[in-house]
């Protein structure tokens, strides 16, 4: 048995700008990737930036340091300085990305000694993926480029960048990296299809998924019960929570809407709440990964919006809601809407169609049979299709099959 275990091992280095103790979906997903591969007998190391998200300030424990060697949940972590920023402006965010893409090279002596089989890099930022490609070349490693967001396409869709000279240069870098990576993994079928069209060498669907065992299933309330919806996540432009607060009449619908998070829209949401007492909207502090299952268990459903169609976007909150047995009220388009409809786990309305969204909330309140049906389907999907351990095992099998290629 020990020989069999030894044969399954490999060396994996995860290179990412985002990692716990920061809070957020990428941080949780990458932590579980590291833990999952370690449980499958891989040697795993993480190279990351000094934690600073979402405040845009390096956490106190890590300030004043260029390099910080750490161990997080049994996984060795090497942290490097960056210029932190949570500014909505392009230049400070670009400087932040470039700074870590440069300081990450301080890990090169370690990588040359370690000689990983694979370097798994989280993209965006594309500049970090370019650094990872150089590191892989210098160490004889294979590059796994995990595309969690189609950048710069998503930035263009959100209006953060125009389709001019800079956009075309970034797009050229994107295509170059897809072609040079040993394999590109994508978190949605739309992303995988897009990467394939850009002539990537290999593609692999590696969904966010959810650690089903961490969640307890919420039981549906009866028709006469008080109903509470929850949103836990980033309060950014792409989510459009502020527009939801302004345009949905939660009090008239007999629903409380509870928000947990931080981000660019937080101050405007706070201002809205001061100006609109009795709106049945409640803003709470952001919560960490370990708190999410307990938070969700206290609610009857979840509201997940996307303010614009972002090609390839499937919010991880959808998978977490399934695991918790919460019916999903989704406002948006694209693959996320398709998953919810095909798996029959909730209601879907078009982006910014607030009348349709209110109609779906009203049905959520009044239709116990459908709530129960969506809840049961969500639990089944989370445990049998989107379970993160299944996703990680599939990636493990793929990498093992190619480790000597």
C-alpha positions in Angstrom: 0.0 0.0 0.0 2.8 2.4 0.8 4.3 1.8 -2.7 1.0 2.6 -4.2 0.7 5.8 -2.3 4.3 6.8 -3.3 3.4 6.3 -6.9 0.6 8.8 -6.6 2.8 11.6 -5.4 4.0 14.7 -7.2 5.3 18.1 -6.4 2.9 21.0 -6.8 3.6 24.7 -6.3 0.6 27.0 -6.2 1.4 30.6 -7.3 -1.4 33.1 -6.5 -1.8 36.7 -5.4 -4.7 35.7 -3.2 -4.6 33.3 -0.3 -5.9 32.9 3.3 -5.9 34.5 5.8 -7.6 36.8 3.3 -11.3 36.2 2.8 -12.9 35.6 -0.5 -13.9 32.9 -3.0 -10.5 32.6 -4.8 -8.8 32.3 -1.4 -11.1 29.6 -0.2 -10.9 27.7 -3.5 -7.1 27.7 -3.6 -6.8 26.8 0.1 -9.0 23.7 -0.6 -6.9 22.9 -3.7 -3.8 22.9 -1.6 -5.4 20.8 1.1 -6.9 18.4 -1.3 -3.7 17.7 -3.2 -1.9 17.3 0.1 -4.5 14.7 1.2 -3.8 12.9 -2.1 -0.1 12.6 -1.2 1.3 15.5 -3.2 4.1 17.7 -1.8 2.4 21.1 -1.9 3.8 24.6 -1.4 2.1 28.0 -1.9 3.8 31.2 -3.1 1.7 34.2 -2.5 1.6 37.9 -1.7 1.4 39.5 1.8 -2.3 39.3 2.7 -4.1 42.7 2.0 -7.5 41.9 0.6 -10.1 43.5 0.8 -8.7 46.4 2.7 -5.9 47.2 0.3 -3.5 47.3 3.3 -1.1 44.6 4.3 -2.3 42.9 7.4 -0.5 44.1 10.6 1.3 40.8 11.3 3.0 40.9 7.8 3.9 44.6 7.6 7.5 45.7 7.1 8.6 42.4 5.6 9.8 41.5 2.1 9.6 37.7 2.7 7.5 35.8 5.3 7.7 32.1 5.6 4.5 30.7 7.0 2.6 27.5 7.5 -1.2 27.6 6.9 -3.2 24.5 7.9 -0.2 22.3 7.4 0.8 23.7 4.0 4.1 25.7 3.7 3.4 29.2 2.4 6.0 31.7 1.2 4.7 35.3 1.2 6.3 38.2 -0.7 5.8 41.9 -0.5 3.6 43.7 -3.0 2.2 47.2 -3.4 -1.3 46.8 -2.0 -4.3 48.5 -3.5 -8.0 48.2 -3.5 -8.4 51.4 -5.6 -11.1 51.3 -8.4 -8.6 53.1 -10.6 -6.7 51.1 -13.2 -3.1 52.4 -12.5 -2.8 51.5 -8.8 -4.3 48.1 -9.4 -1.9 47.5 -12.2 1.1 48.6 -10.1 -0.1 46.1 -7.4 -0.3 43.2 -9.9 3.1 44.1 -11.4 4.8 44.4 -8.0 3.9 40.9 -6.9 4.6 39.5 -10.3 8.2 40.9 -9.8 8.7 40.0 -6.1 7.5 36.4 -6.7 10.8 35.8 -8.5 12.4 35.9 -5.1 11.1 32.4 -4.8 13.2 31.2 -7.7 16.1 29.7 -5.6 13.5 27.7 -3.7 11.9 26.5 -6.9 15.2 25.5 -8.4 15.9 23.4 -5.4 12.4 22.1 -5.1 12.0 21.3 -8.9 8.1 21.0 -8.8 6.4 18.8 -11.4 3.8 21.5 -11.8 3.4 25.2 -11.1 -0.3 26.0 -10.8 -0.8 29.8 -11.3 -4.0 31.6 -10.7 -5.0 34.1 -13.5 -5.7 36.9 -13.5 -3.4 38.7 -13.2 -1.9 37.8 -16.5 1.4 39.3 -15.4 1.7 36.7 -12.7 0.9 34.0 -15.3 3.8 35.3 -17.4 6.1 35.2 -14.3 5.0 31.6 -13.7 5.8 30.7 -17.3 9.3 32.0 -16.9 9.7 30.1 -13.6 8.4 26.9 -15.2 11.0 27.3 -18.0 13.8 27.8 -15.6 12.9 24.9 -13.3 11.8 22.4 -15.9 8.2 22.4 -14.5 4.9 22.2 -16.3 2.7 25.2 -16.2 -0.9 24.8 -15.2 -2.7 28.1 -15.9 -5.9 28.3 -14.0 -8.2 30.9 -15.6 -10.8 32.0 -13.1 -11.7 35.2 -15.0 -11.3 35.9 -18.8 -9.2 39.0 -18.5 -9.1 41.5 -20.3 -12.5 40.5 -21.7 -14.3 40.8 -18.3 -12.7 44.2 -17.7 -14.0 45.4 -21.0 -17.5 44.0 -20.3 -17.4 45.9 -16.9 -16.3 49.1 -18.6 -12.9 49.2 -16.8 -10.9 49.2 -20.1 -11.6 50.3 -23.6 -10.8 48.2 -26.7 -7.8 50.1 -27.8 -4.0 49.7 -28.1 -3.6 48.6 -24.4 -6.4 46.1 -24.7 -5.0 44.5 -27.8 -1.5 44.2 -26.2 -3.0 42.5 -23.1 -5.1 40.2 -25.3 -1.9 39.2 -27.2 -0.3 38.3 -23.9 -3.3 36.3 -23.0 -3.2 34.3 -26.2 0.5 33.7 -25.9 0.1 32.3 -22.4 -2.7 30.0 -23.4 -0.5 28.5 -26.1 2.6 28.2 -23.9 1.0 26.7 -20.8 1.1 22.9 -20.5 -2.6 23.0 -19.7 -5.2 25.7 -19.1 -7.9 25.0 -16.6 -11.1 26.9 -16.6 -13.8 27.3 -14.0 -16.7 27.2 -16.4 -17.5 25.6 -19.7 -17.7 29.0 -21.3 -14.1 29.7 -20.2 -12.9 26.4 -21.4 -14.5 26.9 -24.8 -13.0 30.4 -25.1 -9.5 29.2 -24.2 -9.9 26.4 -26.8 -10.8 28.9 -29.5 -7.6 30.8 -28.6 -5.6 27.7 -29.6 -4.5 26.5 -26.1 -2.4 23.4 -26.1 -4.7 21.6 -23.6 -7.8 22.6 -21.7 -9.4 21.1 -18.6 -12.7 22.0 -16.9 -12.0 22.5 -13.2 -15.0 24.0 -11.5 -15.0 25.9 -8.2 -17.3 23.4 -6.6 -18.0 23.2 -2.9 -16.8 21.2 0.1 -20.2 19.6 0.8 -19.2 18.1 4.2 -18.7 21.6 5.7 -22.4 22.5 5.2 -25.6 21.5 7.0 -28.8 21.5 5.1 -31.4 24.2 5.8 -35.0 23.0 6.3 -37.6 25.1 4.5 -40.0 27.2 6.5 -43.7 27.0 6.1 -45.7 29.5 4.1 -46.6 31.6 7.1 -43.0 31.9 8.4 -40.8 35.0 8.2 -38.5 34.8 5.2 -34.8 35.9 5.1 -32.6 36.1 2.0 -28.8 36.3 2.3 -25.9 37.5 0.2 -22.3 36.8 1.4 -19.5 38.0 -0.8 -17.8 40.9 -2.5 -19.7 44.2 -2.8 -18.3 45.3 -6.1 -19.5 46.7 -9.4 -19.9 43.3 -11.0 -22.3 42.1 -8.3 -24.5 45.2 -8.3 -25.8 44.8 -4.8 -26.4 48.6 -4.5 -28.8 48.5 -7.4 -30.7 45.6 -5.8 -31.1 47.5 -2.6 -32.4 50.6 -4.4 -34.8 48.8 -6.8 -36.2 45.8 -5.0 -39.0 46.5 -2.4 -38.1 43.8 0.1 -40.4 45.2 2.8 -43.4 45.1 0.5 -42.5 41.5 -0.4 -42.3 40.5 3.2 -38.6 39.5 3.0 -35.5 40.6 4.9 -32.3 40.9 2.8 -29.1 40.4 4.8 -25.8 41.3 3.2 -22.3 40.1 4.5 -19.3 41.6 2.8 -17.1 44.5 1.8 -16.0 46.2 -1.4 -16.3 49.2 -3.6 -20.0 49.6 -3.1 -20.0 49.3 0.7 -20.1 53.0 1.5 -22.9 53.7 -0.9 -24.9 50.8 0.6 -24.3 52.2 4.1 -25.5 55.6 2.8 -28.6 54.0 1.3 -29.5 52.3 4.5 -29.2 55.6 6.5 -31.5 57.3 4.0 -34.0 54.4 3.8 -34.8 53.1 7.3 -37.3 50.3 7.3 -36.1 48.9 3.9 -35.7 45.4 5.3 -32.1 45.5 4.1 -29.4 44.8 6.7 -25.6 45.1 6.2 -23.2 43.0 8.3 -19.5 42.7 8.5 -17.7 40.4 6.1 -17.3 36.8 7.2 -14.5 34.3 6.7 -14.5 30.9 4.9 -15.1 29.0 8.1 -18.1 31.1 9.1 -20.0 30.8 5.8 -21.7 27.4 6.5 -23.0 28.7 9.8 -24.2 32.0 8.3 -26.1 30.3 5.5 -27.8 27.9 7.8 -29.7 30.8 9.4 -31.4 31.8 6.2 -34.2 30.6 3.9 -32.7 31.4 0.5 -29.9 33.3 -1.2 -29.9 36.1 -3.7 -27.0 36.1 -6.1 -26.8 39.0 -8.7 -24.5 39.9 -11.6 -24.9 43.4 -12.8 -23.6 42.6 -16.3 -23.1 39.6 -18.4 -19.5 38.5 -17.6 -18.5 35.7 -20.0 -17.6 32.6 -18.1 -18.6 33.9 -14.7 -20.2 31.3 -12.3 -20.2 32.7 -8.7 -19.0 30.2 -6.2 -21.9 31.4 -3.9 -24.2 29.3 -6.1 -22.4 26.0 -5.2 -22.3 27.0 -1.5 -26.1 27.7 -1.5 -26.7 24.3 -3.1 -24.7 22.6 -0.3 -26.6 24.5 2.3 -30.0 23.5 0.7 -30.9 27.1 0.0 -33.0 27.9 -3.0 -31.2 30.4 -5.2 -32.7 33.6 -6.6 -30.3 34.6 -9.4 -30.3 37.8 -11.3 -28.0 37.6 -14.4 -27.2 35.8 -17.6 -24.7 33.3 -18.9 -23.6 29.9 -17.7 -24.6 30.6 -14.1 -28.2 31.1 -15.1 -28.0 28.0 -17.3 -26.7 25.8 -14.4 -29.5 27.0 -12.1 -32.2 26.3 -14.7 -30.8 23.0 -15.9 -30.2 21.6 -12.4 -33.5 23.2 -11.1 -32.1 24.7 -8.0 -33.7 28.2 -8.1 -35.3 31.1 -10.0 -33.6 33.2 -12.7 -34.3 36.7 -13.8 -32.4 38.7 -16.5 -29.8 41.2 -15.4 -31.3 44.4 -13.9 -34.9 43.2 -14.6 -36.1 44.2 -11.2 -39.7 43.5 -11.9 -39.0 39.9 -12.8 -36.7 39.6 -9.8 -39.4 40.8 -7.5 -41.8 38.3 -9.1 -39.3 35.5 -8.3 -38.9 36.7 -4.7 -42.7 36.7 -4.3 -42.9 33.1 -5.6 -40.0 32.1 -3.3 -42.1 33.5 -0.4 -45.4 31.8 -1.4 -44.4 28.5 -3.0 -43.2 26.1 -0.3 -43.4 23.1 -2.7 -41.0 24.7 -5.2 -38.7 25.9 -2.4 -38.5 22.4 -1.1 -37.9 21.0 -4.6 -35.1 23.4 -5.4 -33.5 22.8 -2.0 -33.4 19.0 -2.5 -32.0 19.3 -6.0 -29.3 21.7 -4.8 -28.2 19.3 -2.1 -28.1 16.4 -4.6 -26.0 18.5 -7.1 -23.6 19.8 -4.5 -22.9 16.3 -3.2 -22.8 14.4 -6.5 -21.7 16.8 -9.2 -20.1 19.9 -7.8 -18.4 18.4 -4.7 -14.9 20.0 -4.6 -13.2 16.7 -3.7 -14.6 15.2 -6.9 -13.2 18.2 -8.9 -9.8 18.0 -7.2 -9.6 14.2 -7.7 -10.4 14.7 -11.4 -7.6 17.3 -11.7 -5.3 15.0 -9.8 -6.0 12.1 -12.2 -5.3 14.4 -15.2 -2.0 15.7 -13.8 -0.8 12.2 -12.7 -1.5 10.9 -16.2 0.7 13.6 -17.7 3.4 13.9 -15.0 6.1 12.3 -17.1 5.0 13.6 -20.5 
